[in-house]
């Protein structure tokens, strides 16, 4: 069997207890849920944190509580913070990166979701990428659209893509044929030869 990295996003940015009573909201619930997935073989956790009213949060204290609990109870698990924008102020989305998680998500462009526009202008993307680089955090590029590949290429060309890991997300049928995804990712993100 080929080795695999199992990633879990135990909370996400939208579900609430009213949607599913099992959604872990508090740091202690998130730590417990993450530990269960770790015991089942998960090796990477993507962390969103929540305010007491269950809305998305950028509170560094909440990120730190979950990070410390996961590190204590799931030794060796890769910890990834969300810098996503659903329900979070753009200026606060990178406010917890000083905690130096192993990885953080980074969307390199805006995308239209059914109910909102998920805005990621170039200035915000550069700010988040610079902070990740300065703190030694590996950025996981979230590719919702082909233009995001070119945004990732721009980060590489500007020296902000160090340690970059690209992952296609939500590329649904009709947008990009599955058999072409990896080839397109490779051709756009491949290293550029020096003259």
N, C-alpha and C positions, 0 to 999 in steps of 0.2 A: 504494500500500500504506500502511495506517495504521501509525504508529510503535508500537513495542511495547518494553516492558522485559522482558528475559529474565533471570529469577532462577535461580541455581543454589545448591543446598545440596549441596556436594561430598562431605560426610562423613555428615551426619545424626547422630542420637543413638544409634542401635542397631547398624547393620551393623559387622561385624568382618572382618578378613582371611580368617577361616575361612568366612565367608559369601560373600565375593567378594574375591579377591586384589587387585583393582584399587582397593578402598576406600582413599583417602588418609588416613593416620592421623597421621603426624608433620607438624610444621609445614612442612618442606621439600616433602613429598609434597602437602600441601594447597595450598601456593603454586604448585607446578608444575601441579597439576590445575586450579586456578582460572585460571592463565594460559592454559591450553589452551582453557577455556570463553570467556575474554575474547577470545582470538583468533578464536573462532567466533561472537562477537557478544553474549555475555552482558554485562549491564551492572550486575548486582547480585549479590553473593555473601553467602549466609547461612552464618555460620561457627559450627560446633561444634568444640570441641577435645577431645583425648583424652589420657588418662594413658598411660604406657608399656605398661600391661596392656590397653590399648584400651578401657577404660571411660570414660564421659563425665567431663569435667573442667570445673572452674571456674577453673583456674589462670591468673591474669592474665599470667604470663610467656608462656604458650602462646598466649593471645589476642593479645598484643602482637607476638610473632614472626610470626604469620600476618598480622596487620594490616599490619605494616611491610613484609613481603614482597609482599603484594598491592598496597599503595600504590606500591611501587617498580617492580613488574613489570607492573602493570595500571593505568596512570594514568587517573584519572577514574572508575574502577569504584566503585560505591556499596558500602560495607562495612557489613554488618549482623551484630551479635553475637546469638547465641541466649541467652535467659535461661530457656530451657525446663528442666523439672524431671525429666526421665527420668534417674534415676541420679545426681542432683546434690542436695546439701544446700540447702534453701531459703535459708538464711542466706548462702550463697556465690553464689547465682545472679546477683546484680548486682555481684559483686566486681570485674569488669573494666570497668564502665561509666565509670570515671574515665579510661579510655583514649580516650574520646569517639569511638566509631565514628559513622558517619553515621546509622545506624539500629540499633534493637534490637527483637527480638520481645517481645511482651507479651500473655500470655493473661489475659483479664479474669475468668476463673472456672475452677473445677475441671471435670474431665471424666473419665469412666470409659473407659479403654482396655481391651482384652481381658485384659491381665495385670496392670494397675496402675490406681490412681486417681491421676491427674495433679492434684495439689493446688495450688490458687492461691487462698488465702483473701484476703479484702479487705485485710487489713493488709499482706500481701506485695505484692499488686498495687499498693497505694498507695505502698509503699516503692520499688518498681521504677519506677513512673511518676514519682515525685518526683525520683529520681536521674536519670532520663532528662531531665526538664525542666531540672534544675539543671546538667546537662552539655551541654545543647543538642542532645540526641539525639532524632531523630524516632522515636516508637514505632510499630511495625507491630502492630496488634491482630490476634491470631490468634483467629478466630471458629470454634470447634468446635461451638457450640451456640447456640440463640437467646438464651439468658440472657446470653451473652457480649456481645451487642449492647447489652443494658441495662447491663451492667458498663461498657462503653465510654461509654455515655451518662452514667453516673454520674461517670466521670473527667472528661468534658467539663464537666459541671455544677459539679464541684469545682475546675475550673481546671487539671486535670492532663492534659488531652487535647490540649495545644498541639502542632500538627504531626502529629496522629494520622492514620494511614493504616490503613484497615480492609481485611482480606482474609479471605474465607471459606475455611475449611479443613475438609476432611473432612465437609462437609455432604452425607452420602450420600443416595441415593435413599430416599424414605420419611420423611426427616426434614423437609425443606423443599423444595418444588418449585422447580426451577431457575429458572423464569420469574418467581418471586416473590422470589428472593434479593435482587436489587439494589433492588427496590422497598421491601422490608422494611428493608434496610440504610439506604437513604436516609431513610425515614420515622422511624426511630429515631435516627439520627445527625445529622439536619439541624439547622442552627443554630436555637436558640430565639430568638424575637424579644424584644427588650427592651421593657418597658412604657413 
